[in-house]
Amino acid sequence: MKNLSFFDLQKLNSMTKYPSILTYHELGDKGMLQESLCENKGFDENEEVYIHEKIDGTNGRIIVYNGDYMIGSREDILYAKGDRIINPTLGIVDTLKPFADKLCLDLISKDHMYIIFSEVYGGNVTKASKQYTNSKKWSSRLFDVCVIKPEIIEKVMDMNREKIASWRDNGGQLFIPEYDLKNFANMYEVKRVPFLTVVNGIDVPMSLSKTYEFLSYFENSKAIINSESGKSEGIVVRNKDRSMIRKIRFEDYEKTKKRGGF
């Protein structure tokens, strides 16, 4: 039975990265937001838009396949089961390893590849860690699960790295739907990135000023580890099938407003 060491590590790393989330408004010079929406694309008026808190941390992923697993950051694979690769960067491995050990045993009979994406935060990950913890405690929150079928694994591994990146960033990965993600989190008793609300597409503002006003309703973080209160980094908005997903961060709008952008 193949394990993860069978694959080209650089290709595996590229195939299992989380695709970049675009900003809601277009980014211009020096980080200034523009009035135009990114890719000139907004939400359909009547579609449901799910809003989750954006946590200021670092992306962590667990790759599970045939009883084997690896743990990675957003850019690199940091650890492989059995200490085959060890890189303790940013506390990601120590935070996610207990979950990875459990997943590895539960999914051992599956021939699909599972990539579990979490936000690792607290500790000393970012300057904003103090918004979540007053003792540098680490934590993580689940935000997505991707499943790749055996035939797709084989097809992607035959590509060069440039084509793999294009496949990934253009919707090649299959993410499980909201209902299944909720059940997955309940099954493994892990906390998800805080769900805030669901609105109709028409209720998501399109101008910079109205979007900033909308964002202000979600200022207080619901991902506190052991602090009395803290400020969220912002929100992530996405539709039901995840074909439209955007990030809306306080820092971007506050910087733009301060410089007279709106």
VENRA-V969199 format. One record per pair of residues at least 24 apart in sequence whose C-alpha atoms are under 10 Angstrom apart, sorted by the first residue. I is the first residue (numbers start at 1). J is the second residue. D is the distance in whole Angstrom. If there is no record, write none. Layout:
[[I & J & D] [I & J & D]]
//
This chain:
[[1 & 66 & 7] [1 & 67 & 9] [1 & 111 & 10] [2 & 65 & 9] [2 & 66 & 7] [2 & 67 & 9] [2 & 68 & 9] [2 & 111 & 10] [3 & 64 & 9] [3 & 65 & 7] [3 & 66 & 6] [3 & 67 & 7] [3 & 68 & 6] [3 & 69 & 8] [4 & 63 & 9] [4 & 64 & 8] [4 & 65 & 7] [4 & 66 & 8] [4 & 67 & 9] [4 & 68 & 6] [4 & 69 & 7] [4 & 70 & 8] [4 & 80 & 9] [4 & 81 & 10] [4 & 113 & 10] [5 & 68 & 9] [5 & 69 & 10] [5 & 70 & 10] [5 & 80 & 9] [5 & 84 & 9] [7 & 153 & 10] [7 & 154 & 10] [7 & 157 & 8] [8 & 157 & 8] [9 & 76 & 10] [9 & 77 & 8] [10 & 76 & 9] [10 & 77 & 9] [10 & 161 & 8] [11 & 156 & 8] [11 & 157 & 7] [11 & 158 & 9] [11 & 159 & 8] [11 & 160 & 8] [11 & 161 & 6] [11 & 162 & 9] [11 & 164 & 7] [11 & 165 & 9] [12 & 63 & 9] [12 & 77 & 9] [12 & 153 & 9] [12 & 156 & 9] [12 & 157 & 8] [12 & 161 & 9] [12 & 164 & 9] [13 & 63 & 10] [13 & 70 & 10] [13 & 72 & 8] [13 & 73 & 10] [13 & 74 & 9] [13 & 75 & 8] [13 & 76 & 7] [13 & 77 & 6] [13 & 161 & 10] [13 & 164 & 10] [13 & 165 & 10] [14 & 74 & 10] [14 & 75 & 8] [14 & 76 & 9] [14 & 77 & 10] [14 & 161 & 7] [14 & 162 & 9] [14 & 163 & 10] [14 & 164 & 7] [14 & 165 & 6] [14 & 166 & 10] [14 & 167 & 10] [14 & 168 & 8] [15 & 115 & 10] [15 & 148 & 10] [15 & 153 & 9] [15 & 156 & 8] [15 & 157 & 8] [15 & 161 & 9] [15 & 163 & 10] [15 & 164 & 6] [15 & 165 & 7] [15 & 166 & 10] [15 & 167 & 8] [15 & 168 & 6] [15 & 169 & 10] [15 & 172 & 9] [15 & 173 & 8] [16 & 61 & 8] [16 & 62 & 9] [16 & 63 & 7] [16 & 72 & 9] [16 & 74 & 9] [16 & 75 & 10] [16 & 76 & 10] [16 & 77 & 10] [16 & 113 & 9] [16 & 114 & 9] [16 & 115 & 7] [16 & 116 & 9] [16 & 117 & 10] [16 & 146 & 9] [16 & 147 & 10] [16 & 148 & 9] [16 & 164 & 10] [16 & 165 & 10] [16 & 168 & 8] [16 & 173 & 8] [17 & 59 & 9] [17 & 60 & 9] [17 & 61 & 8] [17 & 63 & 10] [17 & 72 & 9] [17 & 73 & 9] [17 & 74 & 6] [17 & 75 & 7] [17 & 76 & 9] [17 & 77 & 10] [17 & 115 & 9] [17 & 117 & 9] [17 & 165 & 9] [17 & 168 & 8] [17 & 169 & 9] [17 & 173 & 10] [18 & 59 & 8] [18 & 60 & 9] [18 & 61 & 8] [18 & 73 & 10] [18 & 74 & 7] [18 & 75 & 9] [18 & 115 & 9] [18 & 116 & 10] [18 & 117 & 8] [18 & 144 & 9] [18 & 146 & 9] [18 & 168 & 8] [18 & 169 & 8] [18 & 173 & 9] [19 & 74 & 9] [19 & 165 & 9] [19 & 166 & 10] [19 & 167 & 10] [19 & 168 & 6] [19 & 169 & 5] [19 & 170 & 8] [19 & 171 & 8] [19 & 172 & 10] [19 & 173 & 9] [20 & 74 & 10] [20 & 168 & 9] [20 & 169 & 7] [20 & 245 & 10] [20 & 246 & 9] [20 & 247 & 10] [21 & 169 & 9] [21 & 236 & 9] [21 & 244 & 9] [21 & 245 & 7] [21 & 246 & 6] [21 & 247 & 6] [22 & 236 & 10] [22 & 244 & 10] [22 & 245 & 7] [22 & 246 & 5] [22 & 247 & 6] [22 & 248 & 9] [23 & 236 & 9] [23 & 245 & 9] [23 & 246 & 5] [23 & 247 & 5] [23 & 248 & 6] [23 & 249 & 8] [23 & 252 & 9] [24 & 206 & 9] [24 & 208 & 10] [24 & 211 & 9] [24 & 236 & 9] [24 & 237 & 9] [24 & 244 & 10] [24 & 245 & 8] [24 & 246 & 5] [24 & 247 & 6] [24 & 248 & 6] [24 & 249 & 9] [25 & 206 & 8] [25 & 207 & 9] [25 & 208 & 8] [25 & 211 & 9] [25 & 246 & 9] [25 & 247 & 9] [25 & 248 & 8] [25 & 252 & 10] [25 & 253 & 10] [27 & 252 & 9] [27 & 256 & 10] [30 & 255 & 10] [30 & 256 & 10] [31 & 251 & 10] [31 & 252 & 7] [31 & 253 & 10] [31 & 255 & 8] [31 & 256 & 8] [32 & 252 & 7] [32 & 253 & 8] [32 & 254 & 10] [32 & 255 & 7] [32 & 256 & 5] [32 & 257 & 9] [32 & 258 & 10] [32 & 259 & 8] [32 & 260 & 10] [32 & 261 & 7] [33 & 208 & 8] [33 & 252 & 7] [33 & 253 & 7] [33 & 254 & 10] [33 & 255 & 9] [33 & 256 & 6] [33 & 257 & 9] [33 & 261 & 7] [33 & 262 & 9] [34 & 207 & 9] [34 & 208 & 8] [34 & 253 & 10] [34 & 256 & 9] [34 & 261 & 8] [34 & 262 & 9] [35 & 206 & 8] [35 & 207 & 6] [35 & 208 & 6] [35 & 209 & 9] [35 & 261 & 9] [35 & 262 & 9] [36 & 206 & 8] [36 & 207 & 8] [36 & 208 & 9] [37 & 206 & 7] [37 & 207 & 8] [37 & 208 & 9] [38 & 246 & 9] [41 & 206 & 10] [41 & 244 & 9] [42 & 201 & 8] [42 & 202 & 9] [42 & 204 & 9] [42 & 205 & 9] [42 & 206 & 8] [42 & 244 & 8] [42 & 245 & 10] [42 & 246 & 10] [43 & 200 & 9] [43 & 201 & 5] [43 & 202 & 7] [43 & 203 & 9] [43 & 204 & 8] [43 & 205 & 10] [43 & 206 & 9] [43 & 237 & 10] [43 & 238 & 9] [43 & 239 & 8] [43 & 244 & 7] [43 & 245 & 9] [44 & 200 & 8] [44 & 201 & 5] [44 & 202 & 7] [44 & 204 & 10] [44 & 239 & 9] [44 & 244 & 10] [45 & 200 & 6] [45 & 201 & 4] [45 & 202 & 4] [45 & 203 & 8] [45 & 204 & 9] [46 & 199 & 9] [46 & 200 & 6] [46 & 201 & 6] [46 & 202 & 7] [46 & 203 & 9] [47 & 199 & 8] [47 & 200 & 6] [47 & 201 & 5] [47 & 202 & 8] [47 & 239 & 7] [47 & 240 & 8] [48 & 198 & 7] [48 & 199 & 6] [48 & 200 & 5] [48 & 201 & 6] [48 & 202 & 9] [48 & 203 & 10] [48 & 238 & 8] [48 & 239 & 6] [48 & 240 & 6] [48 & 241 & 10] [49 & 197 & 8] [49 & 198 & 5] [49 & 199 & 5] [49 & 200 & 6] [49 & 201 & 6] [49 & 202 & 9] [49 & 203 & 9] [49 & 204 & 8] [49 & 236 & 10] [49 & 237 & 6] [49 & 238 & 5] [49 & 239 & 5] [49 & 240 & 7] [49 & 241 & 10] [49 & 242 & 10] [49 & 244 & 9] [49 & 245 & 9] [50 & 178 & 9] [50 & 195 & 8] [50 & 196 & 8] [50 & 197 & 6] [50 & 198 & 5] [50 & 199 & 7] [50 & 200 & 9] [50 & 201 & 10] [50 & 235 & 10] [50 & 236 & 8] [50 & 237 & 6] [50 & 238 & 5] [50 & 239 & 6] [50 & 240 & 7] [50 & 242 & 10] [50 & 245 & 9] [51 & 194 & 9] [51 & 195 & 6] [51 & 196 & 6] [51 & 197 & 5] [51 & 198 & 6] [51 & 199 & 8] [51 & 218 & 10] [51 & 235 & 7] [51 & 236 & 6] [51 & 237 & 5] [51 & 238 & 7] [51 & 239 & 9] [51 & 245 & 10] [51 & 246 & 10] [51 & 247 & 10] [52 & 143 & 9] [52 & 192 & 9] [52 & 193 & 7] [52 & 194 & 6] [52 & 195 & 4] [52 & 196 & 5] [52 & 197 & 7] [52 & 198 & 9] [52 & 218 & 9] [52 & 222 & 10] [52 & 234 & 9] [52 & 235 & 6] [52 & 236 & 5] [52 & 237 & 7] [52 & 238 & 9] [52 & 247 & 10] [53 & 192 & 10] [53 & 193 & 6] [53 & 194 & 5] [53 & 195 & 7] [53 & 196 & 7] [53 & 197 & 10] [53 & 218 & 8] [53 & 219 & 9] [53 & 220 & 9] [53 & 221 & 7] [53 & 222 & 8] [53 & 223 & 8] [53 & 232 & 7] [53 & 233 & 8] [53 & 234 & 6] [53 & 235 & 4] [53 & 236 & 6] [53 & 237 & 9] [53 & 247 & 10] [53 & 248 & 10] [53 & 249 & 10] [54 & 119 & 9] [54 & 143 & 10] [54 & 193 & 8] [54 & 194 & 8] [54 & 195 & 10] [54 & 218 & 10] [54 & 221 & 9] [54 & 223 & 9] [54 & 232 & 7] [54 & 233 & 6] [54 & 234 & 5] [54 & 235 & 5] [54 & 236 & 6] [54 & 237 & 9] [54 & 247 & 8] [54 & 248 & 8] [54 & 249 & 8] [55 & 119 & 7] [55 & 120 & 9] [55 & 121 & 8] [55 & 122 & 10] [55 & 128 & 9] [55 & 129 & 10] [55 & 131 & 10] [55 & 132 & 9] [55 & 140 & 10] [55 & 141 & 9] [55 & 193 & 8] [55 & 194 & 9] [55 & 221 & 8] [55 & 222 & 9] [55 & 223 & 7] [55 & 224 & 10] [55 & 231 & 9] [55 & 232 & 6] [55 & 233 & 6] [55 & 234 & 7] [55 & 235 & 8] [55 & 236 & 9] [55 & 249 & 10] [56 & 119 & 8] [56 & 120 & 9] [56 & 121 & 7] [56 & 122 & 9] [56 & 125 & 9] [56 & 126 & 7] [56 & 127 & 9] [56 & 128 & 6] [56 & 129 & 7] [56 & 131 & 9] [56 & 132 & 9] [56 & 231 & 10] [56 & 232 & 7] [56 & 233 & 5] [56 & 234 & 9] [56 & 249 & 10] [57 & 90 & 10] [57 & 118 & 10] [57 & 119 & 6] [57 & 120 & 6] [57 & 121 & 4] [57 & 122 & 7] [57 & 123 & 9] [57 & 124 & 9] [57 & 125 & 6] [57 & 126 & 6] [57 & 127 & 9] [57 & 128 & 8] [57 & 129 & 7] [57 & 139 & 10] [57 & 140 & 9] [57 & 233 & 9] [58 & 90 & 8] [58 & 91 & 10] [58 & 92 & 8] [58 & 118 & 8] [58 & 119 & 6] [58 & 120 & 5] [58 & 121 & 6] [58 & 122 & 10] [58 & 125 & 7] [58 & 126 & 8] [58 & 140 & 9] [59 & 92 & 9] [59 & 117 & 7] [59 & 118 & 6] [59 & 119 & 5] [59 & 120 & 6] [59 & 121 & 9] [59 & 140 & 9] [59 & 141 & 10] [59 & 143 & 10] [60 & 90 & 10] [60 & 91 & 10] [60 & 92 & 6] [60 & 93 & 8] [60 & 95 & 9] [60 & 96 & 8] [60 & 116 & 8] [60 & 117 & 6] [60 & 118 & 5] [60 & 119 & 6] [60 & 120 & 6] [60 & 121 & 10] [60 & 140 & 9] [60 & 141 & 10] [60 & 142 & 9] [61 & 92 & 9] [61 & 93 & 10] [61 & 96 & 8] [61 & 100 & 9] [61 & 114 & 10] [61 & 115 & 6] [61 & 116 & 5] [61 & 117 & 5] [61 & 118 & 6] [61 & 119 & 9] [61 & 120 & 9] [61 & 142 & 10] [61 & 144 & 10] [61 & 145 & 9] [62 & 93 & 9] [62 & 96 & 8] [62 & 97 & 9] [62 & 99 & 9] [62 & 100 & 6] [62 & 101 & 10] [62 & 103 & 9] [62 & 104 & 10] [62 & 114 & 8] [62 & 115 & 6] [62 & 116 & 5] [62 & 117 & 7] [62 & 118 & 8] [62 & 145 & 10] [63 & 100 & 8] [63 & 103 & 10] [63 & 104 & 9] [63 & 113 & 7] [63 & 114 & 6] [63 & 115 & 5] [63 & 116 & 7] [63 & 117 & 9] [63 & 146 & 9] [63 & 147 & 10] [64 & 100 & 8] [64 & 101 & 10] [64 & 103 & 7] [64 & 104 & 6] [64 & 105 & 10] [64 & 107 & 8] [64 & 108 & 9] [64 & 110 & 9] [64 & 111 & 10] [64 & 112 & 9] [64 & 113 & 6] [64 & 114 & 5] [64 & 115 & 6] [64 & 116 & 8] [64 & 147 & 10] [65 & 103 & 10] [65 & 104 & 8] [65 & 107 & 8] [65 & 108 & 7] [65 & 109 & 9] [65 & 110 & 8] [65 & 111 & 7] [65 & 112 & 7] [65 & 113 & 5] [65 & 114 & 7] [65 & 115 & 9] [65 & 148 & 10] [66 & 104 & 8] [66 & 105 & 9] [66 & 107 & 7] [66 & 108 & 5] [66 & 109 & 7] [66 & 110 & 6] [66 & 111 & 6] [66 & 112 & 8] [66 & 113 & 8] [66 & 114 & 10] [67 & 101 & 10] [67 & 103 & 9] [67 & 104 & 5] [67 & 105 & 6] [67 & 106 & 9] [67 & 107 & 7] [67 & 108 & 4] [67 & 109 & 8] [67 & 110 & 8] [67 & 111 & 9] [68 & 100 & 9] [68 & 101 & 9] [68 & 103 & 10] [68 & 104 & 6] [68 & 105 & 9] [68 & 107 & 9] [68 & 108 & 8] [68 & 113 & 10] [69 & 97 & 10] [69 & 100 & 7] [69 & 101 & 8] [69 & 103 & 9] [69 & 104 & 6] [69 & 105 & 10] [69 & 113 & 10] [69 & 114 & 9] [69 & 115 & 10] [70 & 97 & 9] [70 & 100 & 8] [70 & 104 & 10] [70 & 115 & 10] [71 & 96 & 8] [71 & 97 & 8] [71 & 100 & 8] [71 & 115 & 10] [71 & 116 & 10] [71 & 117 & 10] [72 & 96 & 10] [72 & 117 & 10] [73 & 117 & 10] [73 & 118 & 10] [73 & 119 & 10] [73 & 120 & 9] [74 & 117 & 9] [74 & 119 & 10] [89 & 125 & 10] [90 & 120 & 9] [90 & 121 & 9] [90 & 123 & 8] [90 & 124 & 8] [90 & 125 & 6] [90 & 126 & 9] [90 & 138 & 10] [91 & 120 & 8] [91 & 121 & 9] [91 & 122 & 10] [91 & 123 & 8] [91 & 124 & 9] [91 & 125 & 8] [91 & 138 & 8] [91 & 139 & 10] [92 & 118 & 10] [92 & 119 & 9] [92 & 120 & 6] [92 & 121 & 9] [92 & 125 & 9] [92 & 138 & 9] [92 & 139 & 9] [92 & 140 & 9] [93 & 120 & 10] [94 & 138 & 9] [95 & 120 & 7] [95 & 121 & 9] [95 & 138 & 7] [95 & 139 & 7] [95 & 140 & 7] [96 & 120 & 8] [96 & 139 & 9] [96 & 140 & 8] [99 & 188 & 8] [99 & 189 & 10] [99 & 190 & 9] [102 & 188 & 9] [103 & 188 & 8] [106 & 188 & 10] [111 & 148 & 9] [111 & 149 & 8] [111 & 150 & 7] [112 & 147 & 7] [112 & 148 & 6] [112 & 149 & 5] [112 & 150 & 6] [112 & 151 & 9] [112 & 152 & 9] [112 & 153 & 9] [113 & 146 & 8] [113 & 147 & 6] [113 & 148 & 5] [113 & 149 & 7] [113 & 150 & 7] [113 & 152 & 10] [113 & 153 & 8] [114 & 145 & 7] [114 & 146 & 6] [114 & 147 & 5] [114 & 148 & 7] [114 & 149 & 9] [114 & 175 & 10] [115 & 144 & 8] [115 & 145 & 6] [115 & 146 & 5] [115 & 147 & 6] [115 & 148 & 8] [115 & 173 & 10] [115 & 175 & 9] [116 & 142 & 7] [116 & 143 & 8] [116 & 144 & 6] [116 & 145 & 5] [116 & 146 & 6] [116 & 147 & 9] [116 & 175 & 10] [117 & 141 & 9] [117 & 142 & 6] [117 & 143 & 6] [117 & 144 & 5] [117 & 145 & 6] [117 & 146 & 8] [118 & 142 & 4] [118 & 143 & 5] [118 & 144 & 7] [118 & 145 & 9] [118 & 191 & 10] [118 & 192 & 8] [118 & 193 & 8] [119 & 143 & 7] [119 & 144 & 10] [119 & 192 & 9] [119 & 193 & 8] [121 & 223 & 10] [121 & 225 & 9] [122 & 223 & 10] [122 & 224 & 9] [122 & 225 & 8] [122 & 226 & 10] [128 & 230 & 9] [128 & 231 & 9] [128 & 232 & 9] [128 & 233 & 8] [129 & 224 & 10] [129 & 225 & 10] [129 & 230 & 9] [130 & 224 & 10] [130 & 225 & 10] [130 & 226 & 10] [130 & 227 & 8] [130 & 229 & 10] [130 & 230 & 8] [130 & 231 & 10] [131 & 220 & 10] [131 & 221 & 8] [131 & 223 & 9] [131 & 224 & 7] [131 & 225 & 9] [131 & 226 & 10] [131 & 227 & 7] [131 & 228 & 9] [131 & 229 & 7] [131 & 230 & 4] [131 & 231 & 6] [131 & 232 & 8] [131 & 233 & 9] [132 & 221 & 8] [132 & 222 & 9] [132 & 223 & 7] [132 & 224 & 5] [132 & 225 & 5] [132 & 226 & 7] [132 & 227 & 6] [132 & 228 & 8] [132 & 229 & 7] [132 & 230 & 6] [132 & 231 & 8] [132 & 232 & 9] [133 & 223 & 10] [133 & 224 & 7] [133 & 225 & 5] [133 & 226 & 5] [133 & 227 & 5] [133 & 228 & 9] [133 & 229 & 9] [133 & 230 & 9] [134 & 224 & 10] [134 & 225 & 8] [134 & 226 & 6] [134 & 227 & 5] [134 & 228 & 9] [134 & 229 & 10] [135 & 225 & 9] [135 & 226 & 8] [135 & 227 & 8] [136 & 225 & 9] [136 & 226 & 9] [137 & 225 & 7] [137 & 226 & 8] [138 & 225 & 8] [138 & 226 & 10] [139 & 191 & 10] [139 & 223 & 9] [139 & 224 & 10] [139 & 225 & 7] [140 & 190 & 9] [140 & 191 & 8] [140 & 192 & 8] [140 & 193 & 9] [140 & 223 & 9] [140 & 225 & 10] [141 & 185 & 10] [141 & 190 & 7] [141 & 191 & 5] [141 & 192 & 5] [141 & 193 & 5] [141 & 194 & 8] [141 & 223 & 8] [142 & 181 & 9] [142 & 182 & 10] [142 & 184 & 10] [142 & 185 & 7] [142 & 190 & 7] [142 & 191 & 6] [142 & 192 & 4] [142 & 193 & 6] [142 & 194 & 9] [143 & 181 & 8] [143 & 182 & 10] [143 & 185 & 9] [143 & 191 & 9] [143 & 192 & 6] [143 & 193 & 6] [143 & 194 & 9] [143 & 195 & 10] [144 & 175 & 7] [144 & 176 & 8] [144 & 177 & 9] [144 & 178 & 9] [144 & 181 & 7] [144 & 182 & 10] [144 & 184 & 10] [144 & 185 & 10] [144 & 192 & 9] [144 & 193 & 9] [145 & 173 & 10] [145 & 174 & 9] [145 & 175 & 6] [145 & 176 & 6] [145 & 177 & 9] [145 & 178 & 10] [145 & 180 & 9] [145 & 181 & 7] [145 & 184 & 9] [145 & 185 & 10] [146 & 173 & 6] [146 & 174 & 5] [146 & 175 & 4] [146 & 176 & 6] [146 & 177 & 10] [146 & 181 & 10] [147 & 173 & 7] [147 & 174 & 6] [147 & 175 & 6] [147 & 176 & 7] [148 & 172 & 9] [148 & 173 & 7] [148 & 174 & 7] [148 & 175 & 9] [149 & 173 & 10] [149 & 174 & 9] [170 & 243 & 10] [171 & 242 & 9] [171 & 243 & 8] [174 & 242 & 10] [175 & 241 & 9] [175 & 242 & 8] [176 & 241 & 9] [176 & 242 & 10] [177 & 240 & 8] [177 & 241 & 7] [177 & 242 & 8] [178 & 240 & 7] [178 & 241 & 9] [178 & 242 & 9] [191 & 223 & 9] [192 & 223 & 9] [193 & 222 & 9] [193 & 223 & 7] [194 & 221 & 9] [194 & 222 & 6] [194 & 223 & 7] [194 & 235 & 10] [195 & 222 & 9] [195 & 235 & 10] [195 & 236 & 10] [196 & 222 & 9] [196 & 235 & 9] [196 & 236 & 10] [197 & 237 & 10] [198 & 237 & 9] [198 & 238 & 10] [198 & 239 & 9] [199 & 237 & 10] [199 & 239 & 10] [200 & 239 & 9] [201 & 238 & 10] [201 & 239 & 8] [204 & 237 & 9] [207 & 262 & 9] [208 & 253 & 7] [208 & 256 & 9] [208 & 257 & 9] [208 & 261 & 8] [208 & 262 & 7] [209 & 253 & 8] [209 & 257 & 8] [209 & 261 & 9] [209 & 262 & 6] [210 & 262 & 10] [211 & 248 & 8] [211 & 253 & 9] [212 & 248 & 9] [212 & 249 & 9] [212 & 250 & 8] [212 & 252 & 10] [212 & 253 & 6] [212 & 254 & 8] [212 & 257 & 9] [212 & 262 & 10] [213 & 253 & 10] [215 & 248 & 8] [215 & 249 & 8] [215 & 250 & 7] [215 & 253 & 9] [216 & 250 & 8] [218 & 250 & 10] [219 & 250 & 8]]
//
